Amino acid sequence: MSSALSSADQALDIQQLAASTPDEIARLGTAPTTDSVVGQQHPDALRSGGVDPAAARADAAAPGGYTAVRLARAIGRIAWRFGKPLVAIALFLALWEIAPRIGLVDPVFLPPFSTVAQSFAELVRNGQMWEHVSASLGRSLVGFALAVVAAVPVGVAIAWYRPVAEFLGPILELFRNTAALALLPVFVLILGIGETSKVALVLYAAFFPILLNTITGVRTVDPLLVKSATSLGFSSVRLFQKVILPAALPAIFTGLRMAASSSILVLIAAEMIGARAGLGYLITAAQQNFQIPDMYSGIIAISLVGLVFNGVLLAVERRLSRWRPGSGQ
């Protein structure tokens, strides 16, 4: 009799399951396994990672709570990722602000950062800062562009063709070991004290970092890539366009960033000697007139220009190197 009743119950359960909708079946499938006698969660469900009914009721009572926690953690990670580099800068600026005020340094020669910031804002407001920044940027960009146009082809030729390397190697090594500032009087004597000598000095300072890194990048291209492209029938032009230059691009951009910093430093030194506008002239004039906050404002402007220059080059490198794994990071 009992077996007949159990068979009837099983048949009734099967009929109810057949009449259920897919959503109801899914809910039945995800329901926790419980003991039919005491109504408590079965030990097998606990061992298999089942959900505690009390925790499930708590989650149901607070809809969206888990999503909010995950969102808050993601925002915190992003904020820390971008804010971490600013911590050291904030500490440095705080030290700069506090040290003159408590007497660690003479505030006449090192004013607090707030005083320098006010001077910087005043130079921006009256247009003097933009006048000097635009003058320095114009000279550095022209010299830097000429260095790129000259150094990259020469570097590729030296790295790829041995006769060119043997012919140009000695003279390039001679000039590479001669500091750009050591040749500043020569540039002034030959080209005059105007813009030409400053642009030529920037060209000279930026040429060799780009040249050396281009040579290194081309010579370290995987030979298997070159052989594969040659076996596919690539011409020399297509080989350089599709294989050599893309593979050497990281090294070339390393040279570009080094050249950018070198060109700015050399240009500032040249403007300190003979110029009527530019960041170097601003720093020298402010120092001679004992306008110390203006002098530090010019130094900060040089740092900001260098950061912007490096950021632009990094953005261009990522744009051109999207095919590389991890280039978007």
Secondary structure, 3 states (H helix, E strand, C coil): CHHHHHHHHHHHHHHHHHHCCHHHHHHHHHCCCECCCCCCECHHHHHCCCCCHHHHHHHHHCCCHHHHHHHHHHHHHHHHHHHHHHHHHHHHHHHHHHHHHCCCCCCCCCCCHHHHHHHHHHHHHCCHHHHHHHHHHHHHHHHHHHHHHHHHHHHHHHHHCHHHHHHHHHHHHHHHCCCCHHHHHHHHHHHCCCHHHHHHHHHHHHHHHHHHHHHHHHHCCCHHHHHHHHHCCCCHHHHHHHHHHHHHHHHHHHHHHHHHHHHHHHHHHHHHHCCCCCHHHHHHHHHHCCCHHHHHHHHHHHHHHHHHHHHHHHHHHHHHCCCCCCCCC
